């Protein structure tokens, strides 16, 4: 099965693929950051400590500080 694309839209296909790829990578990164944040909050609850809340709102900048 082949998809017929009008000739005037053909140059846009690589751009659309690139944008879709960047959006998917963004979702993956945000999901990973959320998983790390949730893991830190849960381990803080288990250990009865405050957790990462001193680095930005809700401790979201802790990942940036760890990366540096």
Gaussian input, Z-matrix of N, CA and C with variables (Angstrom, degrees):
# hf/3-21g

backbone

0 1
 N
 C     1     B1
 C     2     B2     1     A1
 N     3     B3     2     A2     1     D1
 C     4     B4     3     A3     2     D2
 C     5     B5     4     A4     3     D3
 N     6     B6     5     A5     4     D4
 C     7     B7     6     A6     5     D5
 C     8     B8     7     A7     6     D6
 N     9     B9     8     A8     7     D7
 C    10    B10     9     A9     8     D8
 C    11    B11    10    A10     9     D9
 N    12    B12    11    A11    10    D10
 C    13    B13    12    A12    11    D11
 C    14    B14    13    A13    12    D12
 N    15    B15    14    A14    13    D13
 C    16    B16    15    A15    14    D14
 C    17    B17    16    A16    15    D15
 N    18    B18    17    A17    16    D16
 C    19    B19    18    A18    17    D17
 C    20    B20    19    A19    18    D18
 N    21    B21    20    A20    19    D19
 C    22    B22    21    A21    20    D20
 C    23    B23    22    A22    21    D21
 N    24    B24    23    A23    22    D22
 C    25    B25    24    A24    23    D23
 C    26    B26    25    A25    24    D24
 N    27    B27    26    A26    25    D25
 C    28    B28    27    A27    26    D26
 C    29    B29    28    A28    27    D27
 N    30    B30    29    A29    28    D28
 C    31    B31    30    A30    29    D29
 C    32    B32    31    A31    30    D30
 N    33    B33    32    A32    31    D31
 C    34    B34    33    A33    32    D32
 C    35    B35    34    A34    33    D33
 N    36    B36    35    A35    34    D34
 C    37    B37    36    A36    35    D35
 C    38    B38    37    A37    36    D36
 N    39    B39    38    A38    37    D37
 C    40    B40    39    A39    38    D38
 C    41    B41    40    A40    39    D39
 N    42    B42    41    A41    40    D40
 C    43    B43    42    A42    41    D41
 C    44    B44    43    A43    42    D42
 N    45    B45    44    A44    43    D43
 C    46    B46    45    A45    44    D44
 C    47    B47    46    A46    45    D45
 N    48    B48    47    A47    46    D46
 C    49    B49    48    A48    47    D47
 C    50    B50    49    A49    48    D48
 N    51    B51    50    A50    49    D49
 C    52    B52    51    A51    50    D50
 C    53    B53    52    A52    51    D51
 N    54    B54    53    A53    52    D52
 C    55    B55    54    A54    53    D53
 C    56    B56    55    A55    54    D54
 N    57    B57    56    A56    55    D55
 C    58    B58    57    A57    56    D56
 C    59    B59    58    A58    57    D57
 N    60    B60    59    A59    58    D58
 C    61    B61    60    A60    59    D59
 C    62    B62    61    A61    60    D60
 N    63    B63    62    A62    61    D61
 C    64    B64    63    A63    62    D62
 C    65    B65    64    A64    63    D63
 N    66    B66    65    A65    64    D64
 C    67    B67    66    A66    65    D65
 C    68    B68    67    A67    66    D66
 N    69    B69    68    A68    67    D67
 C    70    B70    69    A69    68    D68
 C    71    B71    70    A70    69    D69
 N    72    B72    71    A71    70    D70
 C    73    B73    72    A72    71    D71
 C    74    B74    73    A73    72    D72
 N    75    B75    74    A74    73    D73
 C    76    B76    75    A75    74    D74
 C    77    B77    76    A76    75    D75
 N    78    B78    77    A77    76    D76
 C    79    B79    78    A78    77    D77
 C    80    B80    79    A79    78    D78
 N    81    B81    80    A80    79    D79
 C    82    B82    81    A81    80    D80
 C    83    B83    82    A82    81    D81
 N    84    B84    83    A83    82    D82
 C    85    B85    84    A84    83    D83
 C    86    B86    85    A85    84    D84
 N    87    B87    86    A86    85    D85
 C    88    B88    87    A87    86    D86
 C    89    B89    88    A88    87    D87
 N    90    B90    89    A89    88    D88
 C    91    B91    90    A90    89    D89
 C    92    B92    91    A91    90    D90
 N    93    B93    92    A92    91    D91
 C    94    B94    93    A93    92    D92
 C    95    B95    94    A94    93    D93
 N    96    B96    95    A95    94    D94
 C    97    B97    96    A96    95    D95
 C    98    B98    97    A97    96    D96
 N    99    B99    98    A98    97    D97
 C   100   B100    99    A99    98    D98
 C   101   B101   100   A100    99    D99
 N   102   B102   101   A101   100   D100
 C   103   B103   102   A102   101   D101
 C   104   B104   103   A103   102   D102
 N   105   B105   104   A104   103   D103
 C   106   B106   105   A105   104   D104
 C   107   B107   106   A106   105   D105
 N   108   B108   107   A107   106   D106
 C   109   B109   108   A108   107   D107
 C   110   B110   109   A109   108   D108
 N   111   B111   110   A110   109   D109
 C   112   B112   111   A111   110   D110
 C   113   B113   112   A112   111   D111
 N   114   B114   113   A113   112   D112
 C   115   B115   114   A114   113   D113
 C   116   B116   115   A115   114   D114
 N   117   B117   116   A116   115   D115
 C   118   B118   117   A117   116   D116
 C   119   B119   118   A118   117   D117
 N   120   B120   119   A119   118   D118
 C   121   B121   120   A120   119   D119
 C   122   B122   121   A121   120   D120
 N   123   B123   122   A122   121   D121
 C   124   B124   123   A123   122   D122
 C   125   B125   124   A124   123   D123
 N   126   B126   125   A125   124   D124
 C   127   B127   126   A126   125   D125
 C   128   B128   127   A127   126   D126
 N   129   B129   128   A128   127   D127
 C   130   B130   129   A129   128   D128
 C   131   B131   130   A130   129   D129
 N   132   B132   131   A131   130   D130
 C   133   B133   132   A132   131   D131
 C   134   B134   133   A133   132   D132
 N   135   B135   134   A134   133   D133
 C   136   B136   135   A135   134   D134
 C   137   B137   136   A136   135   D135
 N   138   B138   137   A137   136   D136
 C   139   B139   138   A138   137   D137
 C   140   B140   139   A139   138   D138
 N   141   B141   140   A140   139   D139
 C   142   B142   141   A141   140   D140
 C   143   B143   142   A142   141   D141
 N   144   B144   143   A143   142   D142
 C   145   B145   144   A144   143   D143
 C   146   B146   145   A145   144   D144
 N   147   B147   146   A146   145   D145
 C   148   B148   147   A147   146   D146
 C   149   B149   148   A148   147   D147
 N   150   B150   149   A149   148   D148
 C   151   B151   150   A150   149   D149
 C   152   B152   151   A151   150   D150
 N   153   B153   152   A152   151   D151
 C   154   B154   153   A153   152   D152
 C   155   B155   154   A154   153   D153
 N   156   B156   155   A155   154   D154
 C   157   B157   156   A156   155   D155
 C   158   B158   157   A157   156   D156
 N   159   B159   158   A158   157   D157
 C   160   B160   159   A159   158   D158
 C   161   B161   160   A160   159   D159
 N   162   B162   161   A161   160   D160
 C   163   B163   162   A162   161   D161
 C   164   B164   163   A163   162   D162
 N   165   B165   164   A164   163   D163
 C   166   B166   165   A165   164   D164
 C   167   B167   166   A166   165   D165
 N   168   B168   167   A167   166   D166
 C   169   B169   168   A168   167   D167
 C   170   B170   169   A169   168   D168
 N   171   B171   170   A170   169   D169
 C   172   B172   171   A171   170   D170
 C   173   B173   172   A172   171   D171
 N   174   B174   173   A173   172   D172
 C   175   B175   174   A174   173   D173
 C   176   B176   175   A175   174   D174
 N   177   B177   176   A176   175   D175
 C   178   B178   177   A177   176   D176
 C   179   B179   178   A178   177   D177
 N   180   B180   179   A179   178   D178
 C   181   B181   180   A180   179   D179
 C   182   B182   181   A181   180   D180
 N   183   B183   182   A182   181   D181
 C   184   B184   183   A183   182   D182
 C   185   B185   184   A184   183   D183
 N   186   B186   185   A185   184   D184
 C   187   B187   186   A186   185   D185
 C   188   B188   187   A187   186   D186
 N   189   B189   188   A188   187   D187
 C   190   B190   189   A189   188   D188
 C   191   B191   190   A190   189   D189
 N   192   B192   191   A191   190   D190
 C   193   B193   192   A192   191   D191
 C   194   B194   193   A193   192   D192
 N   195   B195   194   A194   193   D193
 C   196   B196   195   A195   194   D194
 C   197   B197   196   A196   195   D195
 N   198   B198   197   A197   196   D196
 C   199   B199   198   A198   197   D197
 C   200   B200   199   A199   198   D198
 N   201   B201   200   A200   199   D199
 C   202   B202   201   A201   200   D200
 C   203   B203   202   A202   201   D201

   B1=1.4436
   B2=1.5229
   B3=1.2806
   B4=1.4580
   B5=1.5201
   B6=1.3085
   B7=1.4579
   B8=1.5190
   B9=1.2963
   B10=1.4607
   B11=1.5255
   B12=1.3260
   B13=1.4582
   B14=1.5216
   B15=1.3212
   B16=1.4634
   B17=1.5285
   B18=1.3002
   B19=1.4635
   B20=1.5239
   B21=1.3144
   B22=1.4658
   B23=1.5301
   B24=1.3323
   B25=1.4627
   B26=1.5270
   B27=1.3035
   B28=1.4637
   B29=1.5316
   B30=1.3434
   B31=1.4706
   B32=1.5277
   B33=1.3232
   B34=1.4651
   B35=1.5238
   B36=1.3170
   B37=1.4626
   B38=1.5300
   B39=1.3317
   B40=1.4718
   B41=1.5293
   B42=1.3228
   B43=1.4672
   B44=1.5224
   B45=1.3063
   B46=1.4669
   B47=1.5222
   B48=1.3272
   B49=1.4686
   B50=1.5211
   B51=1.3260
   B52=1.4630
   B53=1.5125
   B54=1.3150
   B55=1.4670
   B56=1.5202
   B57=1.3228
   B58=1.4678
   B59=1.5264
   B60=1.3252
   B61=1.4598
   B62=1.5174
   B63=1.3258
   B64=1.4675
   B65=1.5229
   B66=1.3174
   B67=1.4655
   B68=1.5279
   B69=1.3258
   B70=1.4685
   B71=1.5237
   B72=1.3203
   B73=1.4649
   B74=1.5241
   B75=1.3284
   B76=1.4613
   B77=1.5176
   B78=1.3359
   B79=1.4625
   B80=1.5267
   B81=1.3151
   B82=1.4637
   B83=1.5225
   B84=1.3389
   B85=1.4645
   B86=1.5229
   B87=1.3209
   B88=1.4652
   B89=1.5279
   B90=1.3164
   B91=1.4628
   B92=1.5180
   B93=1.3254
   B94=1.4655
   B95=1.5214
   B96=1.3320
   B97=1.4627
   B98=1.5255
   B99=1.3242
   B100=1.4564
   B101=1.5192
   B102=1.3207
   B103=1.4665
   B104=1.5230
   B105=1.3288
   B106=1.4686
   B107=1.5210
   B108=1.3370
   B109=1.4596
   B110=1.5296
   B111=1.3439
   B112=1.4615
   B113=1.5226
   B114=1.3254
   B115=1.4678
   B116=1.5205
   B117=1.3179
   B118=1.4674
   B119=1.5204
   B120=1.3277
   B121=1.4611
   B122=1.5325
   B123=1.3316
   B124=1.4658
   B125=1.5198
   B126=1.3375
   B127=1.4640
   B128=1.5208
   B129=1.3262
   B130=1.4629
   B131=1.5240
   B132=1.3308
   B133=1.4610
   B134=1.5210
   B135=1.3174
   B136=1.4598
   B137=1.5223
   B138=1.3292
   B139=1.4618
   B140=1.5256
   B141=1.3150
   B142=1.4655
   B143=1.5264
   B144=1.3113
   B145=1.4639
   B146=1.5176
   B147=1.3059
   B148=1.4576
   B149=1.5202
   B150=1.3006
   B151=1.4590
   B152=1.5182
   B153=1.3180
   B154=1.4648
   B155=1.5289
   B156=1.3114
   B157=1.4643
   B158=1.5238
   B159=1.3193
   B160=1.4521
   B161=1.5206
   B162=1.2917
   B163=1.4587
   B164=1.5246
   B165=1.3003
   B166=1.4581
   B167=1.5175
   B168=1.3007
   B169=1.4632
   B170=1.5297
   B171=1.2949
   B172=1.4674
   B173=1.5281
   B174=1.3118
   B175=1.4580
   B176=1.5110
   B177=1.3187
   B178=1.4627
   B179=1.5212
   B180=1.3327
   B181=1.4653
   B182=1.5302
   B183=1.3215
   B184=1.4584
   B185=1.5221
   B186=1.3137
   B187=1.4650
   B188=1.5207
   B189=1.3321
   B190=1.4648
   B191=1.5206
   B192=1.3294
   B193=1.4634
   B194=1.5270
   B195=1.3110
   B196=1.4650
   B197=1.5236
   B198=1.3245
   B199=1.4630
   B200=1.5209
   B201=1.3161
   B202=1.4705
   B203=1.4712
   A1=108.88
   A2=116.47
   A3=121.09
   A4=110.14
   A5=114.02
   A6=120.26
   A7=107.67
   A8=115.54
   A9=120.51
   A10=107.98
   A11=115.25
   A12=121.58
   A13=107.89
   A14=117.08
   A15=118.40
   A16=111.17
   A17=115.18
   A18=121.09
   A19=112.62
   A20=117.39
   A21=119.88
   A22=112.70
   A23=118.53
   A24=121.74
   A25=112.87
   A26=117.81
   A27=121.55
   A28=113.35
   A29=120.81
   A30=119.19
   A31=113.77
   A32=117.57
   A33=120.31
   A34=113.16
   A35=118.26
   A36=121.33
   A37=112.18
   A38=120.98
   A39=118.83
   A40=112.85
   A41=117.15
   A42=120.07
   A43=111.00
   A44=116.64
   A45=120.37
   A46=110.10
   A47=117.06
   A48=120.43
   A49=111.00
   A50=116.47
   A51=120.34
   A52=112.45
   A53=116.82
   A54=120.41
   A55=110.68
   A56=117.05
   A57=120.38
   A58=110.00
   A59=117.17
   A60=120.45
   A61=112.23
   A62=117.10
   A63=120.24
   A64=111.81
   A65=116.61
   A66=119.84
   A67=110.27
   A68=117.20
   A69=119.96
   A70=111.59
   A71=117.12
   A72=120.37
   A73=110.02
   A74=116.77
   A75=120.58
   A76=111.98
   A77=117.06
   A78=120.24
   A79=111.19
   A80=117.07
   A81=120.44
   A82=110.31
   A83=117.25
   A84=120.42
   A85=111.72
   A86=116.86
   A87=119.98
   A88=110.00
   A89=117.32
   A90=120.16
   A91=112.44
   A92=116.55
   A93=120.07
   A94=110.82
   A95=116.72
   A96=119.56
   A97=110.86
   A98=116.85
   A99=120.41
   A100=112.11
   A101=116.85
   A102=120.28
   A103=111.01
   A104=117.32
   A105=120.58
   A106=110.08
   A107=117.28
   A108=120.95
   A109=110.49
   A110=116.26
   A111=120.30
   A112=111.23
   A113=117.14
   A114=120.50
   A115=110.75
   A116=117.50
   A117=120.41
   A118=111.48
   A119=116.85
   A120=119.66
   A121=110.82
   A122=117.32
   A123=119.71
   A124=111.69
   A125=116.98
   A126=118.45
   A127=110.65
   A128=118.49
   A129=121.16
   A130=110.20
   A131=117.64
   A132=120.49
   A133=111.23
   A134=116.59
   A135=120.55
   A136=110.79
   A137=116.89
   A138=121.71
   A139=112.01
   A140=117.87
   A141=125.24
   A142=112.71
   A143=115.66
   A144=120.61
   A145=108.21
   A146=116.87
   A147=121.46
   A148=112.97
   A149=118.86
   A150=121.14
   A151=112.35
   A152=116.92
   A153=120.53
   A154=111.89
   A155=116.85
   A156=119.40
   A157=111.65
   A158=118.10
   A159=120.21
   A160=112.25
   A161=117.79
   A162=122.07
   A163=107.59
   A164=116.63
   A165=120.46
   A166=111.78
   A167=114.68
   A168=120.30
   A169=110.10
   A170=116.58
   A171=124.75
   A172=113.23
   A173=118.14
   A174=120.81
   A175=114.37
   A176=117.31
   A177=120.10
   A178=112.66
   A179=118.11
   A180=120.24
   A181=112.25
   A182=117.88
   A183=120.71
   A184=110.72
   A185=118.42
   A186=121.16
   A187=111.06
   A188=116.71
   A189=120.49
   A190=109.74
   A191=116.68
   A192=120.24
   A193=110.87
   A194=118.37
   A195=121.27
   A196=111.31
   A197=116.87
   A198=120.20
   A199=111.65
   A200=116.82
   A201=120.23
   A202=107.80
   D1=122.90
   D2=178.92
   D3=-110.55
   D4=143.34
   D5=177.13
   D6=-99.09
   D7=126.01
   D8=179.75
   D9=-93.26
   D10=119.88
   D11=179.80
   D12=-107.08
   D13=133.71
   D14=176.81
   D15=-58.61
   D16=149.14
   D17=-174.34
   D18=-60.43
   D19=-34.28
   D20=-178.27
   D21=-75.63
   D22=-15.39
   D23=177.60
   D24=-95.58
   D25=-12.22
   D26=-176.28
   D27=-57.90
   D28=-39.76
   D29=179.21
   D30=-67.50
   D31=-17.25
   D32=-178.26
   D33=-83.48
   D34=-16.34
   D35=-174.91
   D36=-59.56
   D37=-46.55
   D38=177.56
   D39=-62.06
   D40=-35.85
   D41=178.59
   D42=-66.31
   D43=-42.77
   D44=179.68
   D45=-64.49
   D46=-42.20
   D47=177.14
   D48=-60.55
   D49=-43.08
   D50=179.43
   D51=-63.71
   D52=-43.47
   D53=180.00
   D54=-66.05
   D55=-42.81
   D56=178.13
   D57=-62.59
   D58=-41.08
   D59=178.04
   D60=-62.78
   D61=-43.10
   D62=178.73
   D63=-65.15
   D64=-38.00
   D65=177.90
   D66=-64.98
   D67=-42.61
   D68=178.64
   D69=-64.25
   D70=-42.21
   D71=177.42
   D72=-63.07
   D73=-39.57
   D74=176.98
   D75=-60.49
   D76=-43.88
   D77=177.78
   D78=-62.43
   D79=-39.39
   D80=179.42
   D81=-65.11
   D82=-44.68
   D83=179.43
   D84=-63.60
   D85=-43.72
   D86=179.97
   D87=-65.30
   D88=-39.15
   D89=176.83
   D90=-63.80
   D91=-40.09
   D92=178.03
   D93=-66.71
   D94=-41.13
   D95=178.07
   D96=-63.49
   D97=-39.75
   D98=177.38
   D99=-64.83
   D100=-38.28
   D101=178.69
   D102=-66.18
   D103=-41.29
   D104=178.12
   D105=-65.32
   D106=-43.18
   D107=179.76
   D108=-61.87
   D109=-45.28
   D110=179.93
   D111=-63.59
   D112=-40.73
   D113=178.63
   D114=-62.39
   D115=-41.30
   D116=179.10
   D117=-67.00
   D118=-40.76
   D119=179.07
   D120=-66.31
   D121=-41.07
   D122=179.69
   D123=-67.52
   D124=-41.43
   D125=178.19
   D126=-67.10
   D127=-31.49
   D128=175.58
   D129=-66.98
   D130=-38.55
   D131=176.95
   D132=-65.62
   D133=-42.92
   D134=-179.25
   D135=-63.57
   D136=-39.02
   D137=-178.16
   D138=-89.70
   D139=6.60
   D140=-178.79
   D141=47.45
   D142=54.66
   D143=173.39
   D144=-127.56
   D145=173.10
   D146=-171.82
   D147=-70.77
   D148=-33.58
   D149=-179.42
   D150=89.02
   D151=179.94
   D152=-176.65
   D153=-77.27
   D154=81.34
   D155=179.93
   D156=-123.44
   D157=6.79
   D158=-179.02
   D159=-100.19
   D160=0.94
   D161=-179.75
   D162=-118.24
   D163=85.69
   D164=179.92
   D165=80.04
   D166=179.80
   D167=-179.09
   D168=-70.44
   D169=124.42
   D170=179.90
   D171=62.62
   D172=14.06
   D173=179.34
   D174=74.78
   D175=20.19
   D176=-176.36
   D177=-71.14
   D178=-23.62
   D179=-179.65
   D180=-84.76
   D181=-2.14
   D182=178.57
   D183=-62.70
   D184=-36.16
   D185=178.15
   D186=-62.90
   D187=-38.80
   D188=177.67
   D189=-66.47
   D190=-42.10
   D191=178.75
   D192=-64.35
   D193=-37.23
   D194=177.76
   D195=-67.69
   D196=-34.64
   D197=-178.74
   D198=-70.45
   D199=-29.52
   D200=-179.96
   D201=-79.06

